[in-house]
Amino acid sequence: GDKTWEKLKTQAGIQDTFMTYTVYDDVITFKLIQEACKTLSMSEATVLKLFGEYFFTFCKMSGYDRMLQTLGGNLTEFIENLDALHSYLALSYQEMNAPSFRVEKRTDGAMLLHYYSDRRGLCHIVPGILESVARDFFNSEVTMEILNQSEDRERTGKKEHVVFLVLQKLKRPERKTREETNSESGNSPNSNKAQSGELLYMISIYSLANIIFCPIIPSPSSVGTLQRNLLSTFEPIYPERLWVEERTFCNAFPFHVVFDEALRIKQAGTNIQKYVPGLQVSGTRLNKHFTIVHPQITFTIVSIRKFINSQFVLKACREMLPELWRNQPRLKLKGQMIWMESLQCMMYLCSPKLRSLEELEEQKMHLSDIAQHDTTRDLILLNQQRLAEIQLSNQLERKKEELRILSKNLEAEKKKTETLLYAMLPKHVANRLKEGKKVEAGEFNSCTILFSDVVTFTNICAACEPIQIVNMLNSMYSKFDRLTNVHEVYKVETIGDAYMVVGGVPIPVASHAERVANFALGMQIAVREVMNPVTGDPIQIRVGIHTGPVLAGVVGEKMPRYCLFGDTVNTASRMESHGLPNKIHLSPTAFRALQNCGFEIAERGEIEVKGKGKMNTYFLRRNLHATEDEIMGRAEEAPSILPALSHGMANKLELFTGLRTAWRFYWLFSHLLFVLACYLSEAESNALNAEHSKWEDEQLLADQTRTPPFSDGTVQSKFCVLS
């Protein structure tokens, strides 16, 4: 029911309502399908097949049963005319992106159904629809099996091509309906299907606009099967010669073209010559004046004959039109291809593809240019009224949606406050604090911490205006902040030119070292675009990475912060301070974490690290499997090379504009204070440096004596960092 539908939408994270005449991305459809799979405990293929069955039921309930029944007298004719139905619906729904079907008969009597679509992953809907059609319209049972699923090479090379094996057998007279049997037994074998009925029916309502785009019309009675059986025995009689003059034929069918196997035009209707004058040139080729819009195939006789049962749409080539006509919309023709075996020629019998009177005027045409027997004249007039109704209905729906959005503005303002809190603390920590619960400190056995700073930053500050420093840091940090979302690492703090992130905290992940390594490589790429305001050259940074255990928790009640404690923080800072310009310095534990993970790492050798003694360290050079675009998150479809990259393309940038403005103001103010400190006198600066060095040594000694040991018995120093 409605409650299940609302729950499904909430779980899928989609908007509350859908507009009837709005096209929605297939991503939304697949989100709904995935959540339905979880709710029903079914595979995606099964849910899509059920989806097709209930969608067919919904179409019948919406009044399309008579239209669908008249498509053909058997299943083959029905499928062959689906493209024509889609073409008709496209008159009112121009953005409709329907699939295409082609039937191929095998020598053993079986039928091959070729399914072409731009929309991948929806092919399993087809068996559900066609099996229901065969059962309801043609009293037969159909089984469908996928023989092949590949890229379509016959058409654009971009579309999905699925080949189904269709086996059909007529049903015997029914003793009892399935529903009667189930009601008598009281224990339906299709109980799971019945359970999913309402849910998939609601999905079908939404997908109506996305798959078929059908309006709602009253449902008339069905066509009798007896009359169809009588007509199926009819055999036509053909005359010995054609009693039509050439001139009469060209005037009666003003839009037609006859061409041979080499596409050379042999004959053309009077009005098609009028609007495409180039067709009057003797021996000209049809593909010089037209391109095939639908079906999207190569312009050859072989391809056309393969799709002979499809409706063809051709568009005039602008460069072949007279100069004065090139600014107006190009002429489109819609019709069928007819192969004449005895003449080895193809006839394209067509009409102008027009949706409204406006399009008729744009082509400088009149209704008199279309043959009186051509129903295109009536369709243009009828569709003009239909388009007006659609426009009015669309406006009403949009107004309704605007009112709904306005009513939720108050709730949106409340969420802004929550977003501000999430910017200060990890989301799960902030949620516990909101609920009034205590946040216990947590020990993380393994995480990876990164520190970076700008080389010769003090000298740059001394030679520049404060606003130049602010602009430089803002440019650099903006790029780094974007990379944290790409690689899903947690930004802990910025102090002046120092930038700190951690992987594996606050949410533990096994790939924390790879994520931080890719983030560091991205930093090196990003700073190429950040210029030194003194020299005009790209700035240089030092990066240090260390892997180890930390303790993390929330400190303070007023402006609480998520802090990290442990010697791992100090060691990561030492890796940065003992690093080299434009190098990524790795500790031994970070090196071991990145071994055999697709990175090129060079050994630096043994160095003396302040407070740590001698350490054998390494330099991270590059990712062997990822390009710069993938590391920077610029690729449209980054392949899943590393967990860091596969998760990095997630869409997680959720900061409101007001929050961003307030935070940047705070950031700008703090850095202005820092830069102003760089303008102290030389003596004061030297004194501060000496005091800082002394404080660092004292702090190191104090940390080593005060901090309780971890579970492994090693003494860790304490380091608290603001988030």
N, C-alpha and C positions, 0 to 999 in steps of 0.2 A: 504494500500500500504506500500511501504518501510518506509515512514515517520512515519506511525502509528506503525510499527514494531520497529523502532529505539526508538520511544518515549516509547513504552511498555518496552523495555529492560532497558532503562534509569530509568524508574520508579521502576522497579524491582531490580535495583542495581546489574545487572549481567554484565559479560564481553561482549565485543563488538562482537566477532565472535565465532563460534562453529566449532570444527573439526569433520569431518564426521565419523572418526573411533575412536573417543574418547568417553568413557563412562562418563556421567555427573550425578551428584547426583540428586535425585528426588526433593531435596529442591529447585533447580533451576526451575524445572518444575512447582512446586506449586507456586513459586513466580510469574512466568509468568501467571499462571491461575488466581491468586488472582488479579493481575493488570488488566487482561482481564475482570474479573467480574466487577471491578470498571468502566472500560471503557465502557462496554456494558450494565451495570446495570442489570446483570443477576446473578442467584445463581450459586454456584460452580458446582452443579450437572448438571445444564443446559449447562454450558459452557463445561464441560467434555464430555457430550453427543454430543454436536456440534463438539467438538474436534474429537471424534471418527468418525463422519460422514465425516469430511473433511480429516481426516487421511486416510480413505478408498479411498476417491477420489484421494488423493495424491499418494497412492500406485498404483492405476490404471494408473495414468498419468506417473508414473515412470516405467511402463512396467510389473507390476506384475499381471495384470488382468487375463492373461491366466493361470499363475501358480495357482492363487487363485481359478479360475473356475474349474480346474481339481482336486481339493481336494475332491469333492463329488458330487453326483447327486442330493442331497437334502440338506436341512439345517443341519439335524442331522449328515449326513456323513461329511459335511464340518467342523462342530465343532469338531467331533471326530478325524479328521486328522490335526487339527491345531498344536497339539503337535509334529506331525511328521514333519511339515513344519518348526517349530521352531528348531527342532533337526538338520534338514538339514542346516539351516542358521547358526547354531552354529559351523558348520565346519569351516566357514570363520570368524565368530565373536565369539571368545571363551568366551568373558566376557558378552555375552548376558544373561540377566536375564528375561526370558519370563514367562508369566503366564501359568497355566495348566488348562485344561477344562475336565469335565466329564459330560456326558449326561445320564439322568435317565428318563425312560418313566413311566408315571403314568397310572393307569387303565382307567382313563377318557379320555385318548388320549393326555393330556397335557404333555409338556416336562419340566423337571427340569434341569437347567444348573448349575453345580457346578463349581465355579470359585475359583482357588487357586493362591495366589500371595504373594511374599515376599514384594511387594511394596504397602504399604497401601494407601488407598484413591483414587485409580485409577479405581475402579470397575465401575464407571459411564461411562467410555469410552466404555465398552462392549456393552451396548444397542445401542449406536450410530453406532458402527461398524456393529453389526449383523443385525440391522434393514436395513441398507444400503445394506448389502450383500443379504438379502432376497429380497429386492425390485429390485436390479439390476440383480442378478444371477438367482433367482428362481421365479420371478414374483409373489411375495406374500407379504402380510403385516404382520408384527410381532410386537407384544406388549410385553414388558418385565417389570416385577415387582419384586422387591427385597422381598423375603420371609423371609430370615434370613441372618444375617451378624454377624460373630463371629470369635473367634480364631479357627484354624483348629486343632482338637484333633486327627484326623486320621493320621496326618503326623508327623511333628516335634513339634507341639504345638506352633510354632512361626509364622505361616503364616496366612494370612487373608483368610477366607472361606466365600464366598458369594453364596447364593442359589437364582437363578432367576427362576420365573415362566414364561415360554415362550409360548405364544399363537400365532399360525400361521394360517392365512387363505389366500387362493389364491385370487388374484385380478381378477376382471372382465376385459374384453378388454377395454382399455382406449379410451375415447372419444377424449379428448384433454389432452395434457401434462400439468402439473402444470405451466411450464414456459409460454406455449401458453396462458393459461387462464389469468395469471398475466399480460402478455404483452397487452392483449386485454383490460383488465379492467383498466390498468394503475395505479392500486392501489393494490400492492401485500400484501396479508395477512402475508407473510413471510418476510416483509421488514426488520424486526429486524434481522432475520436470514441472509438475504442477506448482511446487514450492517456488520455482524460479519464474513462474509465469508473470506474476504481477510486476516483479522487479524488471524483467527484460521488456515487458510491455511499456513501462515508464521510460526505459532507455530508448525504445523505439519512438516514443513521442518526441524526445529531444532530437534524435537522429533523423527525423523526417526532413528537417531543413537541411541537414548535412549530407544526406545520401541521395534522396530522390527529389526533394523540394516540391512536394505536392500540396495544393490548396485543399480545403475541406469542401466537398460537394455532396448533395443528397445521394443515397445509394439506391439505384433502380434494380429491377429484377434481372436475373441472369438470362443468357441466350440459351434456348433449348438445344439439347444434344441431338435430338432426332433430325432436325433440319440440317445440322452439320453432317450427319452420316449420309443423308440423301445427296447433299452437294458433293461429297467426296467421291461419288461414283460418276460424276459428270466428265465427259471427254469433249474437248472443243473440236470444231471443224475449221480448217484454214483455207483461204482461197488459193487458186493456182497462181494468181499474180496479184500484185498490190494495186488497187484501184485508187491511187492518190497521185496527183501531179506533184512535181518537185516544188514548184512555187507555192502550191496550196499547203504542202507539208511544212515548208519553212515559215509560212505565215501562221499556220495553225499552232505550230510549236516554235514560238519566236526565240525561246531560250533552249537551244540544243546544239550539240557539237558531235560530229562523227570524225573519228581519227583512227589511223592504222596502227600497226604494231610499233612503228618508229615514232609514234606520236604526231605524225604529220596530219594536219587538218584536211579532211576531205569535204566537209559540208558543215554549215553553221546556220542557225536560225537568224531571222532578220534583225531582231532587237539585240541579240548578243553581239552582232556585228556593229550595231549602232553605238553600243556603249563600250565595246573593245574593238576599235577600228583596225587594229593590227591583224585581226583574224581574216581580213579580206585579202591579205597578201598570199599569193599562191605558194603552197608548199611549206608554210610556216609551221612550226612545232608548237603544240599546245602548252608544253612546259615552259616556253619562253614568255607566255602571257599569263599563266596561272600557276599557283602553288596549291598543294593539297593541304587543307587545314584539318579535315577529319575524313577518314581515319588517318592518323599521322604515319604515313608510309612514304616510301620513295616513289617518285613519279615514273613508274615503269608499268608496262602492260602486265608483267608477271605479278607484281604486287597488287595491282588493281584487281586482277582476276581472282587472286586469293581472298580478297575482301569484297567480292562481287555482290554479296547480299547486304552489305553495309550501305548506309546513306552517306554520300560523298558531299563534302563542302569544299568548294574551290574559291580562292581569293585572287583577284587580279593583281598583277605585278605593276607597281607604281611607275617604274622606269620605262615600261612599254606603252604607257598612256600618253596622250597628247599633253603638251606642256601646260596648257591652261587647266587641265583636269587633275594635275598631280597634287594639288592642295586639298582636294575634297576626299572624303572617306572612300576607300577602295571597295569596288563591287565584290560582293560575295554571292556565290551561286550554291544552291542546295538541290540535290536530286539523286538519281540512281544511274549506275553504269549497267549497260546491256551489251553483252558480247554476241556478235553476229558471226557465227562459225563459218558460214559459207563465204562471207566477204572478208573474213579475218580482220574485222574492224570492230571498234568499240563505239557505242553511242552513249553520250551523256545527256540524258533528258532531265532538265532542271528548271528552276525558277529562281528569281532573286531572293536572297535570304534577308528579309526585312522584318523587324519587330513592331514598328510603329509608323505613323504618318510622318513623324519627324525624320526618321531614317529614309523614308521614301523621298522626302523633299531634299535631303542632303545629297541623294544620288541624282538629283535633277530628273526624277522620274514622275510618272503619273500612273494612276490605276489602269488607264487605257493601254499602257505599255505591256501589261500582263494579260495573257490570254483569258478570255471570258470563262473558259472551262477550268482554269487554274484556281484552285481553292486558296492560293496565296492572297488573292484580293480580299476574300472574306476573313482570312486569318488576321490580316493587317488591321481591318476595321474592328474585329472582335477583340483583338489583343490590345488595341488602343484603350478600350474601356477597361479591360482587365488590368492594365498597367496603372491606370488611375486609381482603381480600387486597391491595388497592392500598395501604392504610394500612400494612400490615406490610412490604410491599416498599419503600415510601417510607422507612420508619424504618431498614431495613437499608442502603439507599443513603446515607442521611444519616450513619449511623454510619461507614460506609466513608469518606465524604468528610471527616468530622471527623478520622479517623485520618490521612488523607493531609495534611490541613492541619497537624496536630501535627508530622508528620515534617518539614515544611518550615520550622518555626519557627527552627531554627538558621540556615538560609539567610537568613531575614528579619532576624535580628539582625546578620548580616554586612552586609546592605544598608543598615542604619541608619548604619553607619560611612561608607559611600559617600555617603549622603545628606548627612551633615555636611560632607563634602568638597565636594559640589556646591553647598552653601549658601555656601561661601567663595569658590569659583571657578566660572567657566563650565564646563559639563559637558564639552565637548570638550577644554578645557584640563586639567581634572582627570583625564580619562581618559589623556591623554598623560603626565601626571606619574605616574600609577599604573603605567603601563607602563615607567617609567624613561626616557622620552624627553625630550629637551630641547625646551622651548617657545620657539620663536623669536618675537621681537617682530614685530608686524604693523602695516603702515601702512594706514589706512583713509582713502581719498581724500575721502569725504563721509560725515558723520554729523551728528546733531543732539543737542546737549547742553542740558539744562534744570537750572537752579538755582532754589530757592525758599527763602524764610525767612519767619519770623513777624514782622509789624510790631510794634514796641515790645516785643520779647521781653525785653530787659534790664529794662525797667520792670515787666513782669509778674513776672519772677523776684524782683525786689526787694520786691514786695508780697504774695507768696504763700509758702506752705509748700512745701518741696521736693517732697513727695509729690503736691501739686496740679499742679506743673509736670510731673512724671513722668506722671501720669494724662492730662493734656492732650496731651502729646506722644505718648503711647502710643495714644490715640484717633485722633489725626491720622495718625500713621505707619501704623497698621493699615489705615486707609482707603486711604492712598496705595499701600501694598504690594499691596492687592487690585487696584488699578487697573493696576499694572505687569503683572499677569497678564492683565487684560482687553485691554490694548493692546499687549502683548508688547514692552515696553521693558525695558532692563536697569538695575536699581537699582545704582548705583555706591557711594554712601556717604551716611550721615547724620552730621553733626557738630553737636551741639546742636540748634538749630531749623532748620538748613540741610539740604535734601534734594536729592540729585543723581541724575539718571537720564540715560541715553543711548539713542538709537535708532540702529540700524545697526551696533552693536558689542555683542558680539563676532561676531555673525552679520550680514553685510551684507544689507540689504534696501533696495529702491528707495523704499519708502514710509516711510522713517524719519522724515521731517519731519512727515507727517500723523499718524503714531502718537504722536509727542511732543506735537504740537499738541492732539490729542484727549485725551491724558493730562493736559495742563495745564488744559484746560477741565473735565475731571473733578475735578481738584484744587480748582478754584474751587467746584464744586458740593458736594464732600465737606466742605469746611471750614465750610459753613453749619451742620453738625451738631456742630462742635467749639466749645465755649464757653470764653470768656475767664474764668478763675476769679476775676478781680478785678471785672469789670463784669457778668458774666453774659451778655454779648452774644457772637455768633459772632466768632471770631478773624479777622484779616485777614492775607493773605499777599501777598508780592511774588514774581512769577515772571519769570525771564529765559530766553530761548531764543536759541541761536546755532547756525548750521550751518557746518561746515568740516571740514578734515582733522585727524586725530589719529594718534598712534602709541600702540599698546597692547601690553602684555606683562606677564609675571609677574615680580615683584621679590621677592627674598629666598628663603631656604631654610627658615628657621624661621617658621612661620605666613605662607606666601607669599600675596601679594595681586595681584590683577589691576589694573594701574594704567594711567591715561591720561596721555599727555604731549602738550603742544602749546599754542599760543596760543589755539586754539579753546576750551579749557577756561577760560582767563582771560577771554576775551571774553564767554563765556556768564555767568560770574560778574559781570562788569561790567554786563551787561544786567539782572541781578537787582538789584544794588546801586543802579543808577540808575533803577530802575523806580518805579512808584507803587503804593500799596495797592490790592489787589484788581484789579490789571491784569496782563496777560501781555505782557511787553516783548519785541519782536522786533528782532533785528539785520537789516541789509540783506540778508545772505545767507539768513537764515531766511525773510524776507519773500518773496524770489524763489523759494525752494523750495516755498512754500505758495500761490503765485499759481496761479489757475485750478484749485484743488483743492477748491473748495466751502466756503471759509472767508470770513467777513466780517472784513476787516482795515482799521483806520483809521490814517492817517499821524499820527505824533506831531510830526514835524518834526526840525530839526537841533538836537542837544544836544552839550554838551561831556562826553566820556567820559574818565575818569581813565586816563592811560596810552595812550589811543587817539586823542585829539584830537576833532575834530568828526565826528559820525556822524548820518546821517538814519535815525531809528528809527521803529518802528510798534507799534501795539497790536492784539493778536488779540482779537476780540470774541466770535465764536460760529461754530459749524458750521452751515452753511445747510441741510444735508440730514439731520442726525441729531438725534434727540430727546435729552433729558436721560437718560431711561432707557437708551437705546442707548449713550450715552457712558459711563454708569456700569455698563453690563453687566447691567442689571436686566431687560431685555426677554427674554421666553421664546424668541422667534425673531427676533433682530435681523437685518434685511435687510442684504444685502451692499452698503452704500453706499460705504464706503471700504475699502481694504485693511486699514487699522488696525482697523476694526470687524469686518470679516469674519474676521480672524485673532484678534480679541480675545476672541471667545466660546469659544476653545479651552479645553479642560479641562486646565490645567497646574499646578494647586495640589497639590504632591506632598510637602509637608513633614511629617515624622512628629511626633507629639505630644511625644516626649521631646526632639527637637531644638529644637522651638519653645520649650519651657520653658527649656532651657539658654540659648538665644540671648536670650530676653527677660530672663533673669536678668542676663546680661552687659550687655545694653543698659540695663537699669534701674540697674545699678551705675555705669556710665560717666556716665549723665545725672545721677545723684545728685551725683557729684563736680562736674559742671559747674554744677549749680544751687547747690551750696554755695559755689562760687567767687563767685557773685553777692552773697554776704553779706559780702564784704570791706568794709572801711571806705571812706568816701567818698574819702579821699586815696589809698588804695591803688587804688581803682577808676580814678580819674583817671590815676594813674601808669601803670596797665596799658593804658589806652586810648591814652595818648600813645606808649607803647612799641610797641604793636601797629601804630599808624599809621606809626611810623618803620620798623618791620620790613617792613611791606608795601611801602613805597617802595623800601627797599633790596633786597627780594626781586625786585621788578619789574625793577630795574636789573640785578641779577645774572642773572636769567633771560634777559634780552635779550642779554647778552654771552656766556653760557655755552652756550646751546642751539644745536646744529648746525642749519643751514637745511634746509627741506624741498626736495623736487624742484623746486618752482617758484621757488626762490631767496629766498623771504621768510624772515626769521628768526622762529622761534617760541619762546615761553617754555616752560619746563618746569613741568608740574604733575602731581604724583603723588597719586592718590586711592585710598584703600582700598576694596575691593569689599565 
